[in-house]
Protein backbone atom coordinates (compact mmCIF):
# COMPACT_ATOMS: atom_id res chain seq x y z
CA UNK A 1 0.00 0.00 0.00
CA UNK A 2 1.38 3.41 -0.85
CA UNK A 3 1.90 6.10 1.76
CA UNK A 4 -0.94 8.18 0.30
CA UNK A 5 -3.27 5.20 0.53
CA UNK A 6 -2.15 4.38 4.06
CA UNK A 7 -2.92 7.91 5.21
CA UNK A 8 -6.47 7.75 3.86
CA UNK A 9 -8.63 6.63 6.81
CA UNK A 10 -11.52 5.46 4.62
CA UNK A 11 -9.26 3.33 2.45
CA UNK A 12 -7.48 1.95 5.50
CA UNK A 13 -10.83 0.97 7.08
CA UNK A 14 -12.15 -0.63 3.89
CA UNK A 15 -8.91 -2.53 3.37
CA UNK A 16 -9.15 -3.81 6.93
CA UNK A 17 -12.71 -5.00 6.33
CA UNK A 18 -11.67 -6.70 3.08
CA UNK A 19 -8.87 -8.53 4.88
CA UNK A 20 -11.51 -10.25 7.05
CA UNK A 21 -12.68 -12.16 3.96
CA UNK A 22 -9.28 -13.34 2.72
CA UNK A 23 -8.22 -16.92 3.31
CA UNK A 24 -4.50 -16.36 3.92
CA UNK A 25 -3.61 -20.02 3.47
CA UNK A 26 -5.21 -20.10 0.02
CA UNK A 27 -3.68 -16.76 -0.93
CA UNK A 28 -0.23 -17.96 0.13
CA UNK A 29 -0.67 -21.20 -1.83
CA UNK A 30 -1.66 -19.18 -4.90
CA UNK A 31 1.39 -16.93 -4.55
CA UNK A 32 3.71 -19.93 -4.17
CA UNK A 33 2.20 -21.57 -7.26
CA UNK A 34 2.70 -18.35 -9.23
CA UNK A 35 6.33 -18.21 -8.10
CA UNK A 36 6.89 -21.80 -9.25
CA UNK A 37 5.31 -21.11 -12.63
CA UNK A 38 7.37 -17.97 -13.09
CA UNK A 39 10.55 -19.88 -12.27
CA UNK A 40 9.60 -22.61 -14.74
CA UNK A 41 8.88 -20.03 -17.43
CA UNK A 42 12.26 -18.36 -16.87
CA UNK A 43 14.04 -21.71 -17.09
CA UNK A 44 12.13 -22.67 -20.25
CA UNK A 45 10.48 -25.71 -18.70
CA UNK A 46 6.98 -24.31 -18.29
CA UNK A 47 4.05 -26.62 -18.82
CA UNK A 48 0.55 -25.37 -19.50
CA UNK A 49 -1.68 -25.23 -16.47
CA UNK A 50 -5.20 -26.56 -16.15
Biopython code that builds the backbone (N, CA, C, O; Angstrom):
import numpy as np
from Bio.PDB.StructureBuilder import StructureBuilder

atoms = [
    (1, "UNK", "N", (0.854, -1.167, 0.000)),
    (1, "UNK", "CA", (0.000, 0.000, 0.000)),
    (1, "UNK", "C", (0.904, 1.236, 0.000)),
    (1, "UNK", "O", (1.895, 1.286, 0.728)),
    (2, "UNK", "N", (0.566, 2.202, -0.798)),
    (2, "UNK", "CA", (1.381, 3.412, -0.854)),
    (2, "UNK", "C", (1.153, 4.270, 0.381)),
    (2, "UNK", "O", (0.192, 4.068, 1.122)),
    (3, "UNK", "N", (2.043, 5.227, 0.594)),
    (3, "UNK", "CA", (1.903, 6.103, 1.759)),
    (3, "UNK", "C", (0.619, 6.911, 1.678)),
    (3, "UNK", "O", (-0.066, 7.099, 2.684)),
    (4, "UNK", "N", (0.285, 7.398, 0.462)),
    (4, "UNK", "CA", (-0.940, 8.184, 0.305)),
    (4, "UNK", "C", (-2.160, 7.335, 0.657)),
    (4, "UNK", "O", (-3.089, 7.809, 1.311)),
    (5, "UNK", "N", (-2.146, 6.091, 0.224)),
    (5, "UNK", "CA", (-3.267, 5.195, 0.528)),
    (5, "UNK", "C", (-3.343, 4.902, 2.019)),
    (5, "UNK", "O", (-4.429, 4.852, 2.596)),
    (6, "UNK", "N", (-2.180, 4.708, 2.638)),
    (6, "UNK", "CA", (-2.147, 4.380, 4.059)),
    (6, "UNK", "C", (-2.637, 5.534, 4.912)),
    (6, "UNK", "O", (-3.149, 5.319, 6.011)),
    (7, "UNK", "N", (-2.487, 6.762, 4.417)),
    (7, "UNK", "CA", (-2.917, 7.914, 5.207)),
    (7, "UNK", "C", (-4.393, 8.244, 5.002)),
    (7, "UNK", "O", (-4.921, 9.144, 5.655)),
    (8, "UNK", "N", (-5.058, 7.531, 4.108)),
    (8, "UNK", "CA", (-6.473, 7.749, 3.856)),
    (8, "UNK", "C", (-7.275, 6.866, 4.812)),
    (8, "UNK", "O", (-7.285, 5.647, 4.646)),
    (9, "UNK", "N", (-7.941, 7.446, 5.802)),
    (9, "UNK", "CA", (-8.635, 6.629, 6.812)),
    (9, "UNK", "C", (-9.748, 5.757, 6.221)),
    (9, "UNK", "O", (-9.970, 4.638, 6.685)),
    (10, "UNK", "N", (-10.435, 6.255, 5.221)),
    (10, "UNK", "CA", (-11.516, 5.463, 4.617)),
    (10, "UNK", "C", (-10.943, 4.243, 3.920)),
    (10, "UNK", "O", (-11.451, 3.133, 4.080)),
    (11, "UNK", "N", (-9.886, 4.447, 3.147)),
    (11, "UNK", "CA", (-9.258, 3.326, 2.449)),
    (11, "UNK", "C", (-8.678, 2.334, 3.445)),
    (11, "UNK", "O", (-8.807, 1.123, 3.262)),
    (12, "UNK", "N", (-8.049, 2.828, 4.480)),
    (12, "UNK", "CA", (-7.483, 1.949, 5.503)),
    (12, "UNK", "C", (-8.576, 1.102, 6.156)),
    (12, "UNK", "O", (-8.382, -0.093, 6.376)),
    (13, "UNK", "N", (-9.717, 1.707, 6.464)),
    (13, "UNK", "CA", (-10.825, 0.973, 7.082)),
    (13, "UNK", "C", (-11.376, -0.086, 6.130)),
    (13, "UNK", "O", (-11.596, -1.231, 6.524)),
    (14, "UNK", "N", (-11.598, 0.306, 4.875)),
    (14, "UNK", "CA", (-12.147, -0.633, 3.888)),
    (14, "UNK", "C", (-11.189, -1.785, 3.624)),
    (14, "UNK", "O", (-11.614, -2.930, 3.470)),
    (15, "UNK", "N", (-9.898, -1.483, 3.573)),
    (15, "UNK", "CA", (-8.906, -2.535, 3.373)),
    (15, "UNK", "C", (-8.925, -3.500, 4.551)),
    (15, "UNK", "O", (-8.808, -4.711, 4.368)),
    (16, "UNK", "N", (-9.070, -2.968, 5.747)),
    (16, "UNK", "CA", (-9.150, -3.810, 6.931)),
    (16, "UNK", "C", (-10.365, -4.720, 6.898)),
    (16, "UNK", "O", (-10.281, -5.890, 7.273)),
    (17, "UNK", "N", (-11.488, -4.188, 6.453)),
    (17, "UNK", "CA", (-12.713, -4.996, 6.334)),
    (17, "UNK", "C", (-12.510, -6.095, 5.297)),
    (17, "UNK", "O", (-12.874, -7.248, 5.528)),
    (18, "UNK", "N", (-11.920, -5.731, 4.138)),
    (18, "UNK", "CA", (-11.674, -6.698, 3.075)),
    (18, "UNK", "C", (-10.784, -7.836, 3.559)),
    (18, "UNK", "O", (-10.989, -8.991, 3.184)),
    (19, "UNK", "N", (-9.799, -7.514, 4.387)),
    (19, "UNK", "CA", (-8.869, -8.532, 4.879)),
    (19, "UNK", "C", (-9.585, -9.595, 5.714)),
    (19, "UNK", "O", (-9.082, -10.710, 5.849)),
    (20, "UNK", "N", (-10.750, -9.265, 6.273)),
    (20, "UNK", "CA", (-11.509, -10.252, 7.048)),
    (20, "UNK", "C", (-12.015, -11.397, 6.181)),
    (20, "UNK", "O", (-12.312, -12.477, 6.691)),
    (21, "UNK", "N", (-12.116, -11.169, 4.878)),
    (21, "UNK", "CA", (-12.677, -12.160, 3.963)),
    (21, "UNK", "C", (-11.623, -12.944, 3.201)),
    (21, "UNK", "O", (-11.969, -13.804, 2.391)),
    (22, "UNK", "N", (-10.361, -12.675, 3.436)),
    (22, "UNK", "CA", (-9.283, -13.341, 2.725)),
    (22, "UNK", "C", (-8.857, -14.591, 3.478)),
    (22, "UNK", "O", (-8.628, -14.557, 4.687)),
    (23, "UNK", "N", (-8.754, -15.688, 2.751)),
    (23, "UNK", "CA", (-8.220, -16.924, 3.314)),
    (23, "UNK", "C", (-6.715, -16.890, 3.058)),
    (23, "UNK", "O", (-6.263, -17.181, 1.951)),
    (24, "UNK", "N", (-5.944, -16.534, 4.081)),
    (24, "UNK", "CA", (-4.503, -16.356, 3.921)),
    (24, "UNK", "C", (-3.802, -17.622, 3.457)),
    (24, "UNK", "O", (-2.846, -17.539, 2.685)),
    (25, "UNK", "N", (-4.239, -18.774, 3.897)),
    (25, "UNK", "CA", (-3.605, -20.022, 3.474)),
    (25, "UNK", "C", (-3.777, -20.219, 1.970)),
    (25, "UNK", "O", (-2.831, -20.605, 1.284)),
    (26, "UNK", "N", (-4.968, -19.959, 1.458)),
    (26, "UNK", "CA", (-5.214, -20.101, 0.022)),
    (26, "UNK", "C", (-4.458, -19.038, -0.766)),
    (26, "UNK", "O", (-3.921, -19.323, -1.836)),
    (27, "UNK", "N", (-4.414, -17.829, -0.248)),
    (27, "UNK", "CA", (-3.685, -16.758, -0.925)),
    (27, "UNK", "C", (-2.195, -17.099, -0.987)),
    (27, "UNK", "O", (-1.560, -16.919, -2.026)),
    (28, "UNK", "N", (-1.641, -17.587, 0.113)),
    (28, "UNK", "CA", (-0.228, -17.962, 0.134)),
    (28, "UNK", "C", (0.054, -19.110, -0.831)),
    (28, "UNK", "O", (1.081, -19.105, -1.509)),
    (29, "UNK", "N", (-0.835, -20.085, -0.901)),
    (29, "UNK", "CA", (-0.667, -21.198, -1.833)),
    (29, "UNK", "C", (-0.696, -20.695, -3.278)),
    (29, "UNK", "O", (0.075, -21.164, -4.115)),
    (30, "UNK", "N", (-1.574, -19.755, -3.565)),
    (30, "UNK", "CA", (-1.660, -19.180, -4.896)),
    (30, "UNK", "C", (-0.375, -18.439, -5.253)),
    (30, "UNK", "O", (0.126, -18.560, -6.371)),
    (31, "UNK", "N", (0.149, -17.682, -4.316)),
    (31, "UNK", "CA", (1.395, -16.932, -4.550)),
    (31, "UNK", "C", (2.551, -17.906, -4.786)),
    (31, "UNK", "O", (3.363, -17.692, -5.686)),
    (32, "UNK", "N", (2.630, -18.958, -3.998)),
    (32, "UNK", "CA", (3.706, -19.935, -4.170)),
    (32, "UNK", "C", (3.600, -20.627, -5.525)),
    (32, "UNK", "O", (4.617, -20.860, -6.179)),
    (33, "UNK", "N", (2.401, -20.955, -5.950)),
    (33, "UNK", "CA", (2.198, -21.573, -7.264)),
    (33, "UNK", "C", (2.628, -20.616, -8.371)),
    (33, "UNK", "O", (3.254, -21.034, -9.345)),
    (34, "UNK", "N", (2.299, -19.351, -8.228)),
    (34, "UNK", "CA", (2.700, -18.352, -9.227)),
    (34, "UNK", "C", (4.219, -18.241, -9.288)),
    (34, "UNK", "O", (4.791, -18.129, -10.372)),
    (35, "UNK", "N", (4.870, -18.270, -8.133)),
    (35, "UNK", "CA", (6.335, -18.211, -8.102)),
    (35, "UNK", "C", (6.943, -19.407, -8.832)),
    (35, "UNK", "O", (7.894, -19.252, -9.599)),
    (36, "UNK", "N", (6.394, -20.599, -8.592)),
    (36, "UNK", "CA", (6.892, -21.804, -9.252)),
    (36, "UNK", "C", (6.734, -21.692, -10.765)),
    (36, "UNK", "O", (7.647, -22.014, -11.525)),
    (37, "UNK", "N", (5.557, -21.230, -11.187)),
    (37, "UNK", "CA", (5.314, -21.113, -12.627)),
    (37, "UNK", "C", (6.228, -20.070, -13.262)),
    (37, "UNK", "O", (6.700, -20.256, -14.384)),
    (38, "UNK", "N", (6.474, -18.994, -12.561)),
    (38, "UNK", "CA", (7.372, -17.967, -13.088)),
    (38, "UNK", "C", (8.790, -18.518, -13.213)),
    (38, "UNK", "O", (9.478, -18.250, -14.198)),
    (39, "UNK", "N", (9.224, -19.284, -12.222)),
    (39, "UNK", "CA", (10.554, -19.876, -12.267)),
    (39, "UNK", "C", (10.648, -20.873, -13.416)),
    (39, "UNK", "O", (11.672, -20.929, -14.097)),
    (40, "UNK", "N", (9.612, -21.649, -13.641)),
    (40, "UNK", "CA", (9.599, -22.606, -14.745)),
    (40, "UNK", "C", (9.644, -21.883, -16.079)),
    (40, "UNK", "O", (10.343, -22.312, -16.997)),
    (41, "UNK", "N", (8.906, -20.795, -16.193)),
    (41, "UNK", "CA", (8.880, -20.025, -17.428)),
    (41, "UNK", "C", (10.261, -19.454, -17.719)),
    (41, "UNK", "O", (10.722, -19.493, -18.860)),
    (42, "UNK", "N", (10.920, -18.926, -16.698)),
    (42, "UNK", "CA", (12.258, -18.358, -16.869)),
    (42, "UNK", "C", (13.276, -19.424, -17.266)),
    (42, "UNK", "O", (14.213, -19.142, -18.012)),
    (43, "UNK", "N", (13.094, -20.641, -16.772)),
    (43, "UNK", "CA", (14.043, -21.706, -17.088)),
    (43, "UNK", "C", (13.696, -22.416, -18.389)),
    (43, "UNK", "O", (14.461, -23.254, -18.866)),
    (44, "UNK", "N", (12.527, -22.077, -18.971)),
    (44, "UNK", "CA", (12.127, -22.671, -20.246)),
    (44, "UNK", "C", (11.458, -24.013, -20.113)),
    (44, "UNK", "O", (11.264, -24.701, -21.115)),
    (45, "UNK", "N", (11.098, -24.412, -18.908)),
    (45, "UNK", "CA", (10.475, -25.710, -18.703)),
    (45, "UNK", "C", (9.011, -25.602, -18.292)),
    (45, "UNK", "O", (8.480, -26.488, -17.623)),
    (46, "UNK", "N", (8.372, -24.526, -18.689)),
    (46, "UNK", "CA", (6.977, -24.310, -18.294)),
    (46, "UNK", "C", (6.070, -25.302, -18.997)),
    (46, "UNK", "O", (6.251, -25.623, -20.171)),
    (47, "UNK", "N", (5.095, -25.773, -18.246)),
    (47, "UNK", "CA", (4.054, -26.618, -18.820)),
    (47, "UNK", "C", (2.743, -25.907, -18.662)),
    (47, "UNK", "O", (2.535, -25.211, -17.668)),
    (48, "UNK", "N", (1.843, -26.062, -19.621)),
    (48, "UNK", "CA", (0.553, -25.373, -19.504)),
    (48, "UNK", "C", (-0.206, -25.838, -18.277)),
    (48, "UNK", "O", (-0.176, -27.017, -17.923)),
    (49, "UNK", "N", (-0.875, -24.919, -17.644)),
    (49, "UNK", "CA", (-1.679, -25.229, -16.474)),
    (49, "UNK", "C", (-3.049, -25.737, -16.872)),
    (49, "UNK", "O", (-3.359, -25.858, -18.057)),
    (50, "UNK", "N", (-3.854, -26.031, -15.888)),
    (50, "UNK", "CA", (-5.205, -26.562, -16.149)),
    (50, "UNK", "C", (-6.105, -25.568, -16.845)),
    (50, "UNK", "O", (-7.263, -25.876, -17.126)),
]
sb = StructureBuilder()
sb.init_structure("model")
sb.init_model(0)
sb.init_chain("A")
sb.init_seg("    ")
for serial, (resi, resn, name, xyz) in enumerate(atoms, 1):
    if name == "N":
        sb.init_residue(resn, " ", resi, " ")
    sb.init_atom(name, np.array(xyz, "f"), 0.0, 1.0, " ", f" {name:<3s}", serial, name[0])
structure = sb.get_structure()
